[in-house]
Amino acid sequence: MKKRLILYAGKYKTTKECAQLLADKFYEHVKLCSIADVQSVSLQDYDQIIFGASIYESRISRKMSQWIKKHQNHLLHKEIGIFLCAYHDEKCGLYMKLNFPIEILEHAKVEMCFGAHLDYSTMSWLDRFLMKLIQFFDQEEIVTKVYKERIHYFAREMAKGEEIYE
Ligand SMILES: Cc1cc2nc3c(=O)[nH]c(=O)nc-3n(C[C@H](O)[C@H](O)[C@H](O)COP(=O)(O)O)c2cc1C
């Protein structure tokens, strides 16, 4: 059975929760790690690396981008999957191109957007303010939803040939 690392970078809870839902699909050998704790990761311990990142003003966490660039050569010898948490589902492809090296994208087995969640009660005042501005200027309704069926599909693609929890 493959050994998997899910490395996630979010600001609030969505990305971590999606990473956990994804981890729960695999039978064993899966480790969840926040980008904040990435120094404890030994890449040689894993066959698959799954990146999960939330999007803020079109960008993922800088720490995650820098880490991926630094370890790119090593990562290209692993199986890779990428999921994003973002409310602009239709911009998922654009966000991938903006935030991940092309070699990593071409190498990835699966790239998907799992949707988004906005919890105004836990948000910083600055993020609440930015969201108000975005909603005012975008003039479109922002739909927030986490698509659990996509998490399931993602797990199945990453675990081809293995069983997963249905
Ligand atoms: C200030 C702010 C800016 C955001 N910018 C974007 C954006 O540019 N594109 C997008 O699709 N979603 C954007 N989002 C939505 C977040 O990506 C979404 O809420 C995600 O679920 C957050 O994940 P987290 O809880 O793990 O931080 C933004 C959210 C906030 C609060």
The ligand as a Gaussian input file, in Angstrom:
#p B3LYP/6-31G(d) Opt

LIG

0 1
 C      -10.105000      37.827000       1.984000
 C      -10.428000      36.627000       1.168000
 C       -9.962000      36.544000      -0.143000
 C      -10.296000      35.443000      -0.943000
 N       -9.857000      35.409000      -2.234000
 C      -10.292000      34.394000      -3.035000
 C       -9.948000      34.389000      -4.423000
 O       -9.200000      35.241000      -4.941000
 N      -10.461000      33.405000      -5.193000
 C      -11.272000      32.407000      -4.686000
 O      -11.729000      31.560000      -5.446000
 N      -11.558000      32.357000      -3.356000
 C      -11.090000      33.325000      -2.526000
 N      -11.396000      33.308000      -1.195000
 C      -12.143000      32.162000      -0.637000
 C      -11.251000      31.195000       0.166000
 O      -10.326000      30.574000      -0.683000
 C      -12.170000      30.143000       0.826000
 O      -12.959000      30.804000       1.790000
 C      -11.431000      28.955000       1.440000
 O      -12.402000      28.011000       1.836000
 C      -10.589000      29.356000       2.626000
 O       -9.909000      28.226000       3.107000
 P       -9.330000      28.164000       4.592000
 O      -10.529000      28.169000       5.552000
 O       -8.591000      26.869000       4.695000
 O       -8.444000      29.352000       4.804000
 C      -11.068000      34.385000      -0.384000
 C      -11.498000      34.466000       0.942000
 C      -11.188000      35.558000       1.719000
 C      -11.678000      35.625000       3.135000

